[in-house]
């Protein structure tokens, strides 16, 4: 769709194949959203006319019917990268008085949507540790190319089947996410690396690894971003404290939870000082709680699960620096992806350095490929 980037669109009921030429010729815009929070999604916008080949494909065919599968990939520099692999959830039609101006839009989410359709309450699970149950549930979605990547936790063991069997009380997607929250983990489905494949990751949020091409700001002709802004919230970070209850002790023993760990190291030399305090596993049934408190509340958990969940909450709470901006992919030189590190250059001594990419929104039009992004980091300064 641009001079150096080529978009490939695949569609089908389950197995997706290249879309017909009439569909490609009618495509006006493709947008793909990738985020560390929630599902990824996409939207395709087409010109539409009832008497066109595209119109006949919509009326007579099944390519545009939910939950049809859509795979969006882009080839840049000779390398094909899968941006989205999901299912159609909604159609939007906007008629127009002028010929050729009517549009049809398809909106969808990643293939984890298919895990959230059937409520399987009261179904007992095998007496496996949580990562085994996750892999067991994900196996049924192999038709969508889902490859389980479940990371064992040294803190969570298999239940004793003589004492109890774990019970699923929700959809597969909700149950897998509940297990992730209890372990202090994250769960998401990432499209690729090859078309038709999806990696279903269940494990700790990892903020280490190689960095993407640097973002250059305020560097005159060398700048490769169109806009960039950064903010620092000095009141965001709290100190999480685990209350350890021992039958022999008269009072609970407070244990501070660090906001960093080997998979979430400080991204700069100046981490913020905690200004607030949050207690985990408080035993006070009369207190009122909001959604944020319920996320940190671990009163009914054992010590291992409380520690795991506390580490995850403290790590998220430590991201006090946020940045946002936009770029032209042709000038940047590659496709920026979420859940990876990127280095920022030219933002001054305090705000240059490595950032974690929280979300990326890609917009492809004929002759244009642009991205907007949101970044975060848990410290200021540059190593």
Order of alpha helices (4+ residues) and beta strands (2+ residues): beta-beta-alpha-beta-beta-alpha-beta-beta-beta-beta-alpha-beta-beta-alpha-beta-beta-beta-beta-beta-beta-beta-beta-alpha-alpha-beta-alpha-beta-alpha-beta-beta-beta
